Amino acid sequence: MNDQLVAKIKANPNYQELVEKRSSIAVKLAIFVLVLFYAFILTIAFEPSLLGIRTGDGVMTIAFPIAAAIIIISFLTTLVYVKKANGEFEELIEKVREDVKDEL
Amino acid sequence: MFRVLALLSIFAVALFAAGDATFEASKSELNIAAIIMFFIFVGGTLGITYWAAKKTKSASDFYTAGGGISGFQNGMAIAGDYMSAASFLGISGLVYLSGYDGLIYAVGFLVGWPVILFLLAEKLRNLGKFTFTDIAAYRLGQKEIRTLAAFGSLAVVTLYLIAQMVGSGKLIQVLFGLEYEYAVLLVGVMMIIYVTFGGMLATTWVQIIKAILLLSGVSFMGFMVLSHFGFSFEALATKAVETHEKGQAIMEPGGFISDPISAISLGLALMLGTAGLPHVLMRFFTVGNAKEARKSVVYATGFIGYFYLVIAVIGLGAIVFLNSPEGQAYFVDGKLFGGNNMAAIHLSHIVGGNIFLGFISAVAFATILAVVAGLTLAGASAISHDLYASVINPNATEEQEIRVSKIAVIIIGIIGVVLGIAFEQQNIAFMVGLAFAIAASANFPILFLSIYWRKLTTRGAFLGGIVGLATAVILVVVGPIVWVDILGNKEALFPYKHPALFSVTAAFVAIWFFSVTDKSQRAKDEEKAFEAQNIRAETGFGAAGAVDH
């Protein structure tokens, strides 16, 4: 890729929209998952007994549903991202490709 | 090739015949079903290898199955690489032993996935060709970066391989009564055949089939366990608390993650280590484009997540059933036969009888073989693609490169067998932990910064990578496990078992420092090359596709 093409793609509004939207959602989702996971890890590190709080009269503690929730949320965030990336972002990439296809 | 197969089967039959006697001596019933299942699986996978061998011609076929794997298939294969024996036997064994603590590992292993997807997966696919080192070397000095990253890969692969070899040896020893040394040798020979003949195509398909079998197997086991408790997880947990000697304590974290620093450090290693495992990263190059790469992560996360949820049920089920009167048959001298890692295997016998035990045993064995094959291929690519074809002999033809790969596979196989026998008494979890720590400290920072930081220079990546690798290794050596448990010293020089918090930080700081102080012309050129790299990472323009090679 030569300097001219690099400059041209960088100036392309579709490309700018792609980079902006993608990094925005990727960073937000990544931070969300990281905060969730480290809240979990820090609880284990400093107050493990918090996770031992029982959900009812039985032996069940909140630790199990929390672990399950983190696993399920992790999956759902990947689903959200991929729906967006494979739809909207791929379309933007196609538009950029259309604009520069003679020089690629 | 047929001659090799014939020899191998004779060899295997002879070994089993030899093994039966000792097995009968140690345990009364002979696991005929397991042996039959085992041979069906071995026969089937060798058939796949034969088919794959005919289709594998170019270097791309060998390393990446020609890039023709679909997102769903690749997701299955990634899940397969992930649901290794350490996950299946290790985590269920951990839950059996101490309850909730085992699940912390499961959560940590899984949470790495979304982060890989958001920050790395598609960019890896767009920038790389065969190995993750391709990305780091994209705009930096080929020689330095490839050499360093190849050694990082080999370090991770070797440690992981030893852990799997030891695990497989123990598993086969318990299941078939085969001598440990022969068991390890058998795994080594099978793996060399899969990889040298079938390359990534065979490795991927063996992995996919194993993932399907494993998911069906654990689903059945989870179903059977829950069916005893009216499908109430609460009822299962109540019974587990009643029977476990630690009682209610198994329902919350405790035990082996004792201090805050260790917990944080372990969490970091689990998550970032995932993003630095060469055999997993390599899978992003087997799909045609970034779109399929993303899909594969969704499928993989779904399968792995489901698997870990079922593992929680299986672990608690093992507590209940193995501590019951009928479970006493699985104990020898007060210890679980074959060790705590065998909890899931024994449980399969209780809930599903001999045939199901045979099925789960064969699947567990297949799991080890498939993961070992993937690891070996990743190690061989580091040698042939990163060291040989890019550093030692840049004019190498594709045939030469493939030949070097195959020789590397055989050498890695032999090393795996030798070290697997030498490290028989070694703690598997420790080896895996070390592999993750090195992956997180040496591979991840370079990979991450090469994609996101325009000011990264060759000098920074090279020196920082060495600092990360060295810090991880040194802290483990002077830490409690090696310094005290293995070398027999009184007190550890470094008090924590998990070095990642310190070694990852050291790597990032060193990479930053050596990059920003680099005022050379090369550093300026590398910064300038970032824009073009970034456009390709974002859009995939000019990326290696399934069609162009």
Contacts between the chains, C-beta under 8 A, distances in Angstrom:
chain1	res1	chain2	res2	distance
A	1	B	532	4.4
A	1	B	535	6.7
A	1	B	536	7.0
A	1	B	541	7.3
A	1	B	542	6.4
A	6	B	531	5.0
A	6	B	532	5.0
A	6	B	535	6.2
A	9	B	535	5.2
A	9	B	539	7.6
A	9	B	541	7.8
A	10	B	531	6.7
A	10	B	535	7.2
A	15	B	535	7.5
A	15	B	538	7.5
A	15	B	539	7.3
A	18	B	538	6.4
A	18	B	539	7.5
A	19	B	538	5.8
A	22	B	538	7.2
A	26	B	118	4.2
A	26	B	119	6.5
A	27	B	118	7.8
A	29	B	114	6.9
A	29	B	118	5.4
A	30	B	114	7.4
A	30	B	115	5.6
A	30	B	118	4.5
A	30	B	119	6.0
A	33	B	111	6.2
A	33	B	114	4.8
A	33	B	115	6.1
A	33	B	118	7.9
A	34	B	115	7.0
A	36	B	111	7.9
A	37	B	107	7.4
A	37	B	108	7.6
A	37	B	111	4.5
A	37	B	267	6.9
A	37	B	271	6.9
A	38	B	264	7.9
A	38	B	267	6.9
A	40	B	107	6.7
A	41	B	108	7.8
A	41	B	263	5.7
A	41	B	264	6.0
A	41	B	267	3.9
A	42	B	260	7.8
A	42	B	263	7.8
A	42	B	264	7.1
A	44	B	104	6.3
A	44	B	253	4.6
A	44	B	257	6.1
A	44	B	263	5.1
A	45	B	257	7.7
A	45	B	259	7.6
A	45	B	260	3.7
A	45	B	261	7.8
A	45	B	263	3.7
A	45	B	264	5.7
A	46	B	260	5.6
A	48	B	252	6.2
A	48	B	253	4.3
A	48	B	254	6.0
A	49	B	252	6.7
A	51	B	100	7.6
A	51	B	252	5.0
A	51	B	253	5.8
A	52	B	248	7.7
A	52	B	251	6.5
A	52	B	252	3.3
A	58	B	234	5.6
A	58	B	237	7.6
A	58	B	238	5.8
A	59	B	234	7.8
A	59	B	237	5.5
A	59	B	238	5.1
A	59	B	241	4.4
A	59	B	248	6.1
A	59	B	251	5.9
A	60	B	233	7.9
A	60	B	234	5.2
A	60	B	237	5.7
A	60	B	238	8.0
A	60	B	251	7.2
A	61	B	100	7.9
A	61	B	251	4.4
A	61	B	252	5.5
A	63	B	100	5.3
A	63	B	103	7.9
A	63	B	251	6.3
A	63	B	252	5.1
A	63	B	253	6.8
A	64	B	100	7.3
A	64	B	103	7.6
A	64	B	233	7.6
A	64	B	237	7.4
A	64	B	251	7.4
A	64	B	312	7.1
A	67	B	100	7.8
A	67	B	103	4.8
A	67	B	104	7.8
A	67	B	106	7.3
A	67	B	107	5.3
A	67	B	312	7.5
A	68	B	309	6.0
A	68	B	312	7.8
A	70	B	107	5.3
A	70	B	110	7.8
A	70	B	111	6.7
A	71	B	106	7.4
A	71	B	107	6.4
A	71	B	110	5.5
A	71	B	305	4.5
A	71	B	308	6.0
A	71	B	309	6.2
A	72	B	305	6.8
A	74	B	110	5.6
A	74	B	111	5.5
A	74	B	113	6.4
A	74	B	114	5.0
A	74	B	301	6.2
A	74	B	305	6.6
A	75	B	298	7.7
A	75	B	301	4.9
A	75	B	302	5.4
A	75	B	305	4.9
A	77	B	114	4.9
A	78	B	113	6.6
A	78	B	114	5.1
A	78	B	117	5.2
A	78	B	297	5.8
A	78	B	298	4.9
A	78	B	301	4.8
A	79	B	298	5.7
A	81	B	114	7.6
A	81	B	117	6.2
A	81	B	118	6.0
A	81	B	294	7.6
A	82	B	117	7.3
A	82	B	294	4.6
A	82	B	295	6.3
A	82	B	297	7.2
A	82	B	298	5.0
A	85	B	122	7.1
A	85	B	291	7.9
A	85	B	294	5.5
A	86	B	291	5.3
A	86	B	294	6.0
A	86	B	295	7.0
A	90	B	291	6.1
A	93	B	538	7.8
A	93	B	539	5.0
A	93	B	540	6.9
A	96	B	539	6.1
A	97	B	539	7.3
A	97	B	541	7.0
A	100	B	541	7.9
A	104	B	541	5.8
A	104	B	542	7.2
